[in-house]
Amino acid sequence: MIVQIRGKLLDLDQSYAVVEVDSIAYEVMLPGYCVSSLSGSIGKEVTLCTMEYYEGTPGGGNLIPRLVGFNTRGERDFFAIYTGVKGMGIRKGLKSLAMPIETIAAAIENEDEKFLKSLPGVGPRLAQHIIAELSGKLVTFAMQGYSGGGEGKGIKADFTDYQIEALEILIAWGEKRNEAIELVQKTVQNHPDIKSSEELVPLIYKLKQGGEV
C-alpha cells in the first residue's frame, strides 16, 4: 500500500492533484479543504499522506486503483473512520470535506446536525447517521492542530495525555465537548498536582455537582 507520496505538484484541480515523482506523474484524489491548502504550491515539492482503494465492481473485472491524499496522517486516520459511516463512501466523503477536519470533527462531537447538513452531499439522514455512529469517537481529531502524532497547537498542545484521556471519558459519558474542556481546564488549574485521569475525572464531577475542588 502506498501511504505517502512526495514530489513536485504539477497540477491541481477541484478534486485532485497531479504529483510528479521520479518522472512518473500520479493522480491523487483530494478533499476540498486539502485542495485549498495546496493552492499556492504548483511547481513546488509537496508531501501527501495517502491511502489506496479500488473503484468499481469486483465481479465486473473493471476495478480501477485510486490514490487519496491528505496533508497529515491524522487527517487520513479521520477519513478512514468517517467513511465507515453507513451511506458515506469514499467519493461522497471526499466531496463533503469542504472544511478542515478539526472543524467537522468538533461539529460531530457537539452533535451539530445543522452544520453537518451544510456540507456538500450530506443530507439530514446522513447527518443523523454520522452523529449516531461517530459522536464520542472523534475527540482527539476535534482538537485544533491534531496532526496524528506531530506537534500540534491549541487544545492538543495545552492538554497532557491524561487530560485528553479524561476529556474523552467525559464526552463518552455524555458531556458536550466545549463544556467538558472547560471542566477539565478549571479542575486542572485548581489541582496542578494531578497526574492521571483516574484522579482527575472524580474531581471534575465533584466540581460539576457544585462541590469544592
Disulfide bonds with the S-S distance in Angstrom:
none
